[in-house]
Amino acid sequence: MVDKQVLSKTNKVADGYRPVPFDPKTSAATKRKNSAAFCEAYDAMEDEFEALGALLVARKEAGLTQEDVATRMGVSQPVLARIESSLGSRKHSPSLATLRKYAAACGKKLVIRMV
């Protein structure tokens, strides 16, 4: 049996596991250049990506974990994870009330702008 000791800070382990680095921004930029269909689909979701980015920035600036925000909102951490992931999936968009609670939990105020 292989001992799974960590061999270095790059998460290489004795069994040969080596994580593959993934940069979603670079990957998306490459796919946008090479696929008109991907570009169209990606652009159609731009507002949702921006909304998700705003949520994550607010949480990070507040120095909070998902668990922290969930507790402040009165929901469980898995519910909060679904709220954050729902913006990119289009399966269910959070209500304005939910977004207001999220903002308040992060010490922010929800502001909506149309440009």
C-alpha positions as CSV (number, residue, x, y, z in Angstrom):
1,M,0.0,0.0,0.0
2,V,1.3,3.4,-0.9
3,D,1.9,5.9,1.9
4,K,0.0,9.1,0.9
5,Q,2.5,11.5,2.5
6,V,2.6,15.0,1.1
7,L,5.9,15.4,-0.7
8,S,5.8,19.1,-1.3
9,K,3.7,22.2,-1.1
10,T,2.4,21.6,-4.6
11,N,0.2,18.7,-3.2
12,K,2.3,16.0,-4.9
13,V,1.8,12.8,-3.1
14,A,3.6,9.5,-3.0
15,D,1.1,7.8,-5.3
16,G,1.8,10.1,-8.2
17,Y,-1.2,12.4,-7.8
18,R,-0.5,15.8,-9.3
19,P,-3.3,18.3,-9.4
20,V,-3.8,20.0,-12.7
21,P,-3.9,23.8,-12.4
22,F,-7.0,25.4,-13.7
23,D,-7.6,29.1,-14.4
24,P,-11.2,29.6,-15.3
25,K,-10.7,33.1,-16.7
26,T,-7.9,32.0,-19.0
27,S,-10.0,28.9,-20.0
28,A,-13.1,31.0,-20.8
29,A,-11.0,33.6,-22.7
30,T,-9.5,30.8,-24.9
31,K,-12.9,29.2,-25.5
32,R,-14.4,32.6,-26.4
33,K,-11.8,33.1,-29.1
34,N,-12.2,29.6,-30.5
35,S,-16.0,29.0,-30.3
36,A,-18.7,31.4,-31.5
37,A,-21.3,29.3,-29.7
38,F,-19.4,29.4,-26.4
39,C,-18.9,33.2,-26.8
40,E,-22.6,33.8,-27.4
41,A,-23.6,31.6,-24.4
42,Y,-21.0,33.2,-22.2
43,D,-22.0,36.7,-23.1
44,A,-25.7,35.9,-22.4
45,M,-24.7,35.0,-18.8
46,E,-22.5,38.1,-18.2
47,D,-25.0,39.7,-15.8
48,E,-25.2,36.5,-13.7
49,F,-21.4,36.2,-13.6
50,E,-21.2,39.8,-12.5
51,A,-23.8,39.3,-9.8
52,L,-22.0,36.2,-8.5
53,G,-18.7,38.0,-8.5
54,A,-20.3,40.8,-6.5
55,L,-21.6,38.4,-3.9
56,L,-18.2,36.7,-3.6
57,V,-16.3,40.0,-3.4
58,A,-18.7,41.2,-0.6
59,R,-18.2,38.0,1.4
60,K,-14.4,38.2,0.9
61,E,-14.2,41.9,1.8
62,A,-16.2,41.1,5.0
63,G,-13.8,38.3,5.8
64,L,-16.6,35.8,6.1
65,T,-17.0,32.1,5.2
66,Q,-20.1,30.7,3.6
67,E,-20.9,29.3,7.1
68,D,-20.6,32.8,8.6
69,V,-22.9,34.4,6.0
70,A,-25.4,31.5,6.3
71,T,-25.6,31.9,10.0
72,R,-26.2,35.6,9.7
73,M,-28.9,35.0,7.1
74,G,-30.6,32.2,9.2
75,V,-30.0,29.5,6.6
76,S,-27.6,26.5,6.5
77,Q,-24.3,26.6,4.6
78,P,-25.5,24.2,1.9
79,V,-28.4,26.6,1.2
80,L,-26.0,29.5,0.9
81,A,-23.8,27.4,-1.4
82,R,-26.9,26.9,-3.6
83,I,-27.7,30.6,-3.6
84,E,-24.1,31.4,-4.8
85,S,-24.1,28.6,-7.4
86,S,-27.6,29.4,-8.7
87,L,-26.5,32.6,-10.3
88,G,-24.3,30.6,-12.8
89,S,-26.7,27.7,-13.3
90,R,-29.9,29.7,-14.3
91,K,-31.9,26.9,-12.5
92,H,-33.2,29.3,-9.9
93,S,-32.4,32.9,-9.4
94,P,-32.4,34.2,-5.8
95,S,-35.1,36.7,-4.9
96,L,-34.3,40.3,-4.2
97,A,-35.2,39.6,-0.6
98,T,-32.5,36.9,-0.5
99,L,-29.9,39.1,-2.1
100,R,-30.7,41.9,0.4
101,K,-30.2,39.4,3.3
102,Y,-26.9,38.3,1.8
103,A,-25.8,41.9,1.4
104,A,-26.8,42.7,5.0
105,A,-25.0,39.6,6.3
106,C,-21.8,41.0,4.6
107,G,-22.4,44.5,6.0
108,K,-23.4,45.8,2.6
109,K,-26.5,47.3,1.0
110,L,-27.9,45.8,-2.2
111,V,-27.9,48.3,-5.1
112,I,-29.3,47.6,-8.5
113,R,-28.3,49.6,-11.6
114,M,-29.4,49.6,-15.2
115,V,-26.9,50.8,-17.8
